[in-house]
Each structure stands twice: as C-alpha cells, then as structure tokens.
Amino acid sequence: MDSAVHRGAKIAFLLVTRDTLGVGKEAALASLCAAKYGKFSAMHSRLMFTDGWQNDPNWVFEAESAGVVNVDGFQACFENGEMVPTLDRHSSLVRELGITGTPTFVSPSTVEKGAVDAMTIMSMVSE
C-alpha cells in the first residue's frame, strides 16, 4: 500500500473493531487520536507489530513511541472520547457495505478483499 501512496494514490483508512468495549476499541481510538497529530501510520504499525499493549495498555506510552509530540493533546483526545463518533461512523459504513474482514479495499466500481499489490490499488483509484 505504501508504494501505491508514493505513486500518488489517495487512500482513506477506516478503523473498525469487533471488540466494542475492550482493548480493541481502545486501540482504534488511540490510532484515531494519533492521526489527529499526524501519526496514524506510525501508531498503526506499532499496534500491528507489538503486543504488550494488548495485556497492559498504556496509550500515552504507545503514542510517544509512535512519535506523537503533543502527548497532552493525545491524552485529552483519548480520554474525552473525541474520536468515538468517527469510529462509530466508520463501523456504520463498514456494516452498510457488508465488509466482514480486513483488509478490504473499496472503490466506486470494485471491492478487493485481502492483501493487494500496488498496481491493483492504482487501478482502483484511477477508475
């Protein structure tokens, strides 16, 4: 996907979770708050490739580790639920589209389920 973005593809990420009350929802909200400070990709990568947060979540530590500079802003975003409506909108859209797995790539004319290469993404966004 990174190579498609480098080639000019505009991609939006929708974060959803099946864990509507637990650590999965918290991870999605932490990622959205990190995105507010330009660190979605770093936070997403961190959460995908580490697992300590799953048993002992310290979202401020994870945000700092992902490079979020405004930790106070991140913490306020997370604690006041600022991104809950965004997560709810994402989840609603995913239900409307009938998406049941990740990753899923959607364009106006096609839906691709599972991992796809950069050329597939580029063809989807150029339609």
C-alpha positions, 0 to 999 in steps of 0.5 A: 500500500505504501508504494501505491501512496508514493505513486500518488494514490489517495487512500482513506483508512477506516478503523473498525473493531469487533471488540466494542468495549475492550482493548480493541476499541481502545486501540482504534481510538488511540490510532484515531487520536494519533492521526489527529497529530499526524501519526496514524501510520506510525501508531498503526504499525506499532499496534500491528507489530507489538503486543504488550499493549494488548495485556497492559495498555498504556496509550500515552506510552504507545503514542510517544513511541509512535512519535506523537509530540503533543502527548497532552493533546493525545491524552485529552483526545483519548480520554474525552472520547473525541474520536468515538463518533468517527469510529462509530461512523466508520463501523456504520459504513463498514456494516452498510457495505457488508465488509466482514474482514480486513483488509478490504479495499473499496472503490466506486466500481470494485471491492478487493478483499485481502492483501493487494499489490500496488498496481491493483490499488492504482487501478482502483483509484484511477477508475 
